[in-house]
Amino acid sequence: MNKYSRHLRLFLVNEDGVTAMEYALLGALIAVVIIASVTGVGLNVQALFLNVADQVEAVAADVL
């Protein structure tokens, strides 16, 4: 019985699984931050290109 209680105590004290879970959560959080920032930058770049396209179209209409 002493052997089993020792193994149970070692299992409960072992933190390898907890560390892996922490790394997984940290990786997921980093992925969410990257996706949010890329989406925000992408929308700003899209608005910039639409603005430039409108200005070029306006200048081309004046020339023609």
Backbone hydrogen bonds in HBPLUS format (Angstrom, degrees):
<---DONOR---> <-ACCEPTOR-->    atom                        ^
c    i                          cat <-CA-CA->   ^        H-A-AA   ^      H-
h    n   atom  resd res      DA  || num        DHA   H-A  angle D-A-AA Bond
n    s   type  num  typ     dist DA aas  dist angle  dist       angle   num
A0005-SER N   A0001-MET O   3.06 MM   4  6.37 161.0  2.10 155.2 160.5     1
A0006-ARG N   A0002-ASN O   2.98 MM   4  6.13 150.3  2.07 143.6 151.6     2
A0007-HIS N   A0003-LYS O   3.09 MM   4  6.35 156.2  2.15 143.9 149.8     3
A0008-LEU N   A0004-TYR O   2.89 MM   4  6.10 157.0  1.94 148.2 154.9     4
A0009-ARG N   A0005-SER O   2.93 MM   4  6.07 157.0  1.98 143.6 149.6     5
A0010-LEU N   A0006-ARG O   2.96 MM   4  6.18 157.8  2.01 146.8 152.9     6
A0011-PHE N   A0007-HIS O   2.89 MM   4  6.07 151.9  1.97 144.5 152.5     7
A0012-LEU N   A0008-LEU O   3.00 MM   4  6.24 157.5  2.05 148.6 154.0     8
A0013-VAL N   A0009-ARG O   3.00 MM   4  6.15 144.4  2.13 144.6 154.1     9
A0014-ASN N   A0010-LEU O   2.99 MM   4  5.98 141.2  2.14 142.0 151.1    10
A0019-THR N   A0015-GLU O   3.04 MM   4  6.25 155.7  2.10 150.3 156.5    11
A0020-ALA N   A0016-ASP O   3.09 MM   4  6.37 157.8  2.14 148.8 154.2    12
A0021-MET N   A0017-GLY O   3.03 MM   4  6.25 155.2  2.09 145.2 152.0    13
A0022-GLU N   A0018-VAL O   2.92 MM   4  6.18 153.4  1.99 148.0 155.4    14
A0023-TYR N   A0019-THR O   3.00 MM   4  6.29 157.2  2.05 149.6 155.1    15
A0024-ALA N   A0020-ALA O   2.97 MM   4  6.22 152.9  2.05 145.4 153.1    16
A0025-LEU N   A0021-MET O   2.94 MM   4  6.20 161.1  1.98 152.0 156.3    17
A0026-LEU N   A0022-GLU O   2.91 MM   4  6.08 157.4  1.96 147.4 154.2    18
A0027-GLY N   A0023-TYR O   2.87 MM   4  6.03 158.0  1.92 146.9 152.8    19
A0028-ALA N   A0024-ALA O   2.96 MM   4  6.18 155.0  2.02 146.3 153.0    20
A0029-LEU N   A0025-LEU O   2.94 MM   4  6.15 156.6  2.00 147.1 153.4    21
A0030-ILE N   A0026-LEU O   2.95 MM   4  6.20 158.8  2.00 149.7 155.3    22
A0031-ALA N   A0027-GLY O   2.97 MM   4  6.17 154.5  2.04 144.5 151.5    23
A0032-VAL N   A0028-ALA O   3.00 MM   4  6.27 154.3  2.07 147.7 154.0    24
A0033-VAL N   A0029-LEU O   3.05 MM   4  6.31 159.2  2.10 149.7 155.0    25
A0034-ILE N   A0030-ILE O   2.95 MM   4  6.18 159.6  1.99 150.6 156.2    26
A0035-ILE N   A0031-ALA O   2.95 MM   4  6.13 165.1  1.97 150.6 154.6    27
A0036-ALA N   A0032-VAL O   2.97 MM   4  6.12 162.4  2.01 148.4 153.4    28
A0037-SER N   A0033-VAL O   2.96 MM   4  6.12 161.1  1.99 149.1 154.2    29
A0038-VAL N   A0034-ILE O   2.90 MM   4  6.02 164.0  1.93 154.3 158.8    30
A0039-THR N   A0035-ILE O   2.97 MM   4  6.05 156.5  2.03 145.4 152.1    31
A0040-GLY N   A0036-ALA O   3.02 MM   4  6.21 159.4  2.07 144.7 150.3    32
A0041-VAL N   A0037-SER O   2.94 MM   4  6.13 164.9  1.96 151.6 155.5    33
A0042-GLY N   A0038-VAL O   2.83 MM   4  5.87 155.4  1.89 143.9 151.7    34
A0043-LEU N   A0039-THR O   3.01 MM   4  6.22 154.4  2.07 148.3 153.8    35
A0044-ASN N   A0040-GLY O   3.17 MM   4  6.43 156.1  2.23 144.4 150.7    36
A0045-VAL N   A0041-VAL O   2.90 MM   4  6.15 158.0  1.95 153.6 159.6    37
A0046-GLN N   A0042-GLY O   2.93 MM   4  6.09 155.6  1.99 145.1 152.1    38
A0047-ALA N   A0043-LEU O   3.01 MM   4  6.23 158.6  2.06 145.8 151.1    39
A0048-LEU N   A0044-ASN O   3.00 MM   4  6.22 152.7  2.07 144.2 151.8    40
A0049-PHE N   A0045-VAL O   2.95 MM   4  6.23 163.6  1.98 154.3 157.4    41
A0050-LEU N   A0046-GLN O   2.95 MM   4  6.18 156.6  2.00 149.8 156.6    42
A0051-ASN N   A0047-ALA O   2.98 MM   4  6.15 152.8  2.06 144.7 151.8    43
A0052-VAL N   A0048-LEU O   2.95 MM   4  6.27 160.1  1.99 152.0 157.2    44
A0053-ALA N   A0049-PHE O   2.86 MM   4  6.02 160.2  1.90 147.7 153.5    45
A0054-ASP N   A0050-LEU O   2.96 MM   4  6.14 154.7  2.02 144.5 150.9    46
A0055-GLN N   A0051-ASN O   3.01 MM   4  6.28 157.7  2.06 148.2 154.2    47
A0056-VAL N   A0052-VAL O   2.89 MM   4  6.13 159.5  1.93 153.8 159.4    48
A0057-GLU N   A0053-ALA O   2.92 MM   4  6.04 155.6  1.98 144.6 151.7    49
A0058-ALA N   A0054-ASP O   2.92 MM   4  6.13 151.8  2.00 145.1 152.7    50
A0059-VAL N   A0055-GLN O   3.00 MM   4  6.23 159.1  2.05 148.6 153.5    51
A0060-ALA N   A0056-VAL O   2.90 MM   4  6.04 159.4  1.94 148.1 154.3    52
A0061-ALA N   A0057-GLU O   2.95 MM   4  6.11 147.4  2.06 142.0 150.5    53
A0062-ASP N   A0058-ALA O   3.10 MM   4  6.36 147.7  2.21 141.3 149.4    54
A0063-VAL N   A0059-VAL O   3.02 MM   4  6.27 151.1  2.10 148.3 156.0    55
A0064-LEU N   A0060-ALA O   3.05 MM   4  6.16 161.7  2.08 145.3 150.1    56
